[in-house]
Each structure stands twice: as structure tokens, then as C-alpha cells.
Amino acid sequence: TSPVRLRIILGEQNSQKVILQHGIPTSLSDLSKEIEKQCNLKGHFRLQFMDPDFDNEFMNLMSTSEIQDKSTLKVVFPTTPSDRDSSPTPQLDTSQSRSTCSSPALSLSSCDTLILSSPSTSASSGCVASVSPESSSRIKSSAWPAVFTVPRFAYDAELKLDQGNAAFKTHGTFLSPDPKLKISILDGLAEEIVRYKVYPTNTEFNQVAEALIEKHPCLKERGSANGYSGWKASLKYKLANYRTKLRNIGYTEVTVNSLKHKPAGISSPAYNIKKPRKAEVNYCPSHPLGETPETLEEVRVTLLSEIKKKNNEKTLRMLMDKTFSIRRHEVVKESPPIADFKTRWPALFRTEEICAEFERITTVPLVSTYFAKMDRYSAKLMKIYAKRGGINGQRIKNLLVPTTQV
């Protein structure tokens, strides 16, 4: 693979060249780590690329397939509302930021400009950003990757695998891992998996096992249809054991499924397993360090009075960030009626907080993602609508007339 050169914009009149000796990484996290290393960056940041579909405007980079040699990327650091009037600097607070639009009716261009802006964005924008270090320290920051990256294992394990891969390349011989090597591999994979989720799906287990034999072909299994069935089965057992360890130390996403939380008379651990079903990244997070259900309940009561005040968005966002974990515990464990939940958490039903809660759970900005997807599929949708017949079809065609006029 030939080296790839990237231009990295760090701020106004501040850019740097980054050379990727082994080409463009397959995962966004690996690319971010390499840029962080070469540019000596500190703290959490996101990357944007110049999207040709929008006249080379900067858009959030969601996949490394969007970039190529000599592409220009922009580093965007999280900010708090008080930081907006200050000049950008490469070293900012390491906690996560949240950016949401105050109105879902904003257009794509305006929403992208506000949400994805640099720290110098004016305070009069329609979006609110906040940072809550105490609440973000124990939640996940990224969803399951599109391409799973096999981690580096223990030093002696890597030596054995290097020798095995060399023998496989030269003579086509497979490596039969000894128990110590197999344990090291499974432990390393399990630790990497739980960074994203503790209940992987069958497809995700396939993805991990396939990535393992792609990186280390000497580990392919003879007699297996796909070469990794045994590794997949071993991974499932390993994750089950790993969840037991997490349960013993009180990891809430696992303890929520313990027998003591089952309905009376139910003695099956497999009954009504509570786990992420869709795109939840932070499904049932642990409470912030130093906080208990009692202290967070006091914060919730404070929220009820703070919501009555005017121009209090910054305080509301900070308190909502802080109480995110207890709110998720209520939803996951108790499944309360919406009316009761709205009474307890009225601030959550504000437009900007709905967007913020969506991002807390999925790590994905709601409004900008929605409009970006709409732009991506709107042309095809309009073609489908235009083919409708009858009275409804004629109404749709009349509605589409303005979109076809230049």
C-alpha cells in the first residue's frame, strides 16, 4: 500500500501535513489516533471532510472511504457556550460535547453550519453545546464500528502469531494455538468488544471472528465452512464469562439482567433480557463517579424548578447531562408510562433536549444526520412519488412542481 498524504486544518491559519505510511486506515478510530499522534493533539475531537456533494463544504467524516490521497480534513474540538467567543486552540477540555439544534425545522445548510462549526461560532446561533465532564466520564463514545479492528495482543502472543503467519504464507501450514495463546487472543478480543457493547449480535460475532482470521490467516480452522466457526463459538463463551465478571463488579448494563431484577416467580436468567435492540450505544450507563440514585434524584428535583426560569438552557443542559444515567435506568428497568415520565422529566420533552438525549444514547447528532440522509435519498423518493397514479398521484405531482423549477 502506497503512503497517503492528508492536509489537516487545526484552526485559522494553522494546518499540517500528515503522511499515512500504510495507506488510509479502514476504521475512523484508527485514522483519528494517527492524526492525534502526528499532530500532537490532546482531548476529544471529530473530523470533517470537504464533501463534493455540497460544494466542498466541511461535513462530519463518518467513514474513511470518503477520503483519498491529498484530501483535506478539519479537526473540530468540542466547546462550551462560554468558549465561543474565545479563539480556537488545539488543546481543549477532554470531555465530550453535545450539539443539538433548537428547531427541527432548520434547513440542512443552516443546521450543518451551526452544529459542525468551529469554536469561534457566534453565541447567537440556533444550537446549544455543552460539556459535562462528570456525566460523560462513564459512557461510551462510539457505536459498533463498520469494520472491526483486531487489537494487538500480549507481546508473546503477537510473536507466536507472527511466526504462524509467516509459516502459513510460506508453506500453507495452519497454527494450532496452545491454551495460553488462545486465552490471550480471546481476552484481547473480549476487551475490545465490550468497548462498544456487552451483548453483541450473531452478525457482530461473525464480524469479529472473520476479522481475526483475516489479520491472522494462520488461525483459520480446517474443516470449517467459513474458517472461523470455532472461534465464534469460543468468543460467545468468553463474552458470557466476561459479563459475569462485569456483573460481579456492578456494571449496570449487565446487573439489570440479574435474577433479583426479574419478576417474582421467574428463575430463568434468559427471561426478558434487557439489551440494546437498535442503535443504542449508551443503553444503561453507570452513574457518574461519586453519584448515587439519591443524589441524582436531588438533581432531578432541582431540574423541576430550573425549567421554570427563562434563558436557562445552559443550566438545564448541564443538569440533564448529569442525570442521564438515572433517566436511562428508569426507562430500562421500569418502562414507565409516557405521561408519568413527562411529569418527572418535563425538560426532556423540549425540542433541544430531545435532540440532546438522542445524541447521548446513540452518539449521533439527530437533526444534521436526518437532513443529510434526506438529501441522500430525496431524489430517489421523489422518483417513487412521481410514479404514483390516481388522485393522490396528481396531488403529489403538483406538490413536486416547485422542486423541479430552477
FENZI-V713933 format. One record per backbone hydrogen bond with DSSP energy under -0.5 kcal/mol. CO is the residue of the C=O (numbers start at 0). NH is the residue of the N-H. E is the energy in kcal/mol with one decimal. If there is no record, write none. Layout:
# FENZI-V713933
CO_NH_E / CO_NH_E
This chain:
# FENZI-V713933
3_19_-3.4 / 4_69_-3.2 / 4_70_-0.5 / 5_7_-0.6 / 5_17_-2.8 / 6_8_-0.6 / 6_72_-3.1 / 7_9_-0.6 / 7_15_-2.4 / 8_74_-2.8 / 10_13_-1.6 / 13_9_-2.7 / 13_10_-1.5 / 15_7_-3.4 / 17_5_-2.9 / 17_19_-0.5 / 18_20_-0.9 / 19_3_-2.1 / 19_22_-1.6 / 26_30_-1.6 / 27_31_-2.5 / 28_32_-2.3 / 29_33_-2.0 / 30_34_-2.3 / 31_35_-2.8 / 32_36_-2.1 / 33_37_-2.6 / 34_38_-2.5 / 35_40_-2.0 / 41_91_-0.8 / 43_77_-0.8 / 45_75_-2.7 / 46_60_-2.8 / 47_73_-2.6 / 48_50_-0.9 / 48_58_-2.5 / 49_51_-0.6 / 50_53_-1.5 / 50_55_-1.7 / 50_56_-0.7 / 51_54_-1.1 / 53_56_-1.3 / 56_50_-2.5 / 58_48_-2.5 / 59_61_-0.7 / 62_65_-1.5 / 63_66_-1.4 / 67_70_-1.7 / 70_6_-2.6 / 70_72_-0.5 / 71_49_-0.9 / 72_8_-3.2 / 73_47_-2.0 / 73_75_-0.5 / 75_45_-2.4 / 79_82_-1.7 / 79_83_-0.5 / 80_83_-1.0 / 82_85_-1.7 / 89_41_-0.7 / 89_91_-0.7 / 95_131_-0.6 / 97_129_-1.2 / 99_127_-1.6 / 102_105_-1.3 / 106_110_-2.5 / 107_111_-2.7 / 108_112_-2.1 / 109_113_-1.8 / 110_114_-3.0 / 111_115_-2.3 / 113_116_-0.8 / 117_120_-2.0 / 121_124_-1.3 / 125_101_-2.2 / 127_99_-1.3 / 128_80_-0.8 / 129_97_-1.6 / 131_134_-0.9 / 131_135_-1.9 / 132_136_-0.9 / 135_138_-1.1 / 137_285_-0.6 / 147_149_-0.6 / 153_157_-2.5 / 154_158_-1.9 / 155_159_-2.0 / 156_160_-2.3 / 157_161_-2.5 / 158_162_-2.2 / 159_163_-2.4 / 160_164_-2.9 / 161_165_-2.0 / 162_166_-2.3 / 163_167_-2.2 / 164_168_-2.3 / 165_169_-2.0 / 166_170_-2.9 / 166_171_-0.8 / 166_172_-1.0 / 167_171_-1.1 / 174_176_-0.9 / 177_181_-2.5 / 178_182_-2.5 / 179_183_-2.1 / 180_184_-2.3 / 181_185_-2.7 / 182_186_-2.7 / 183_187_-2.1 / 184_188_-2.4 / 185_189_-2.5 / 186_190_-2.3 / 187_191_-1.6 / 188_192_-2.5 / 189_193_-2.4 / 191_194_-0.6 / 192_195_-2.2 / 192_196_-2.2 / 200_204_-2.1 / 201_205_-2.1 / 202_206_-2.1 / 203_207_-2.2 / 204_208_-2.5 / 205_209_-2.6 / 206_210_-2.1 / 207_211_-2.0 / 208_212_-1.8 / 209_213_-1.6 / 210_214_-2.0 / 211_215_-2.5 / 215_218_-2.4 / 216_219_-1.6 / 217_174_-2.7 / 219_221_-0.6 / 220_223_-1.3 / 226_220_-1.7 / 227_231_-2.4 / 228_232_-2.2 / 229_233_-2.5 / 230_234_-2.4 / 231_235_-1.9 / 232_236_-1.9 / 233_237_-2.5 / 234_238_-2.8 / 235_239_-1.9 / 236_240_-2.3 / 237_241_-2.5 / 238_242_-2.4 / 239_243_-1.4 / 240_244_-1.7 / 241_245_-2.3 / 242_246_-2.6 / 243_247_-2.0 / 244_248_-1.1 / 245_250_-2.8 / 246_249_-1.3 / 249_251_-0.6 / 250_253_-1.7 / 250_254_-2.6 / 251_255_-1.8 / 253_256_-1.9 / 254_257_-1.9 / 257_260_-1.8 / 258_261_-1.9 / 262_265_-2.0 / 264_266_-0.6 / 266_268_-0.6 / 267_270_-1.6 / 269_272_-0.7 / 272_274_-0.7 / 280_282_-0.9 / 287_290_-2.3 / 291_295_-2.4 / 292_296_-1.7 / 293_297_-1.5 / 294_298_-1.5 / 295_299_-2.1 / 296_300_-2.1 / 297_301_-1.9 / 298_302_-1.9 / 299_303_-1.3 / 300_304_-0.9 / 301_304_-0.7 / 301_305_-2.2 / 302_306_-2.2 / 304_307_-0.9 / 305_308_-1.4 / 311_315_-2.2 / 312_316_-2.7 / 313_317_-2.0 / 314_318_-2.4 / 315_319_-2.7 / 316_320_-2.5 / 317_321_-2.0 / 318_322_-1.8 / 320_323_-1.1 / 322_326_-1.9 / 323_327_-2.2 / 324_328_-2.2 / 325_329_-1.8 / 326_330_-1.9 / 327_331_-2.9 / 328_332_-2.5 / 328_333_-0.5 / 329_333_-1.8 / 329_334_-1.0 / 330_334_-0.9 / 336_340_-2.5 / 337_341_-2.7 / 338_342_-1.6 / 339_343_-1.8 / 340_344_-2.5 / 344_347_-1.0 / 345_348_-1.3 / 346_349_-1.5 / 349_353_-2.2 / 350_354_-1.8 / 351_355_-1.9 / 352_356_-2.8 / 353_357_-2.0 / 354_358_-1.8 / 355_359_-2.2 / 356_360_-2.1 / 357_361_-2.6 / 358_362_-2.3 / 360_280_-2.8 / 360_281_-2.4 / 364_368_-1.1 / 365_369_-2.5 / 366_370_-2.5 / 367_371_-2.1 / 368_372_-2.4 / 369_373_-2.3 / 370_374_-2.5 / 371_375_-1.7 / 372_376_-2.0 / 373_377_-2.0 / 376_380_-2.4 / 377_381_-2.7 / 378_382_-1.6 / 379_383_-1.9 / 380_384_-2.7 / 381_385_-2.4 / 382_386_-0.8 / 383_386_-0.8 / 384_387_-1.6 / 388_392_-1.5 / 389_393_-1.9 / 390_394_-2.2 / 391_395_-2.3 / 392_396_-2.3 / 393_397_-2.1 / 394_398_-2.0 / 395_399_-1.8 / 396_400_-0.8 / 397_400_-0.6 / 399_402_-0.6 / 399_403_-0.8 / 400_403_-1.3 / 400_404_-0.7 / 401_404_-0.6
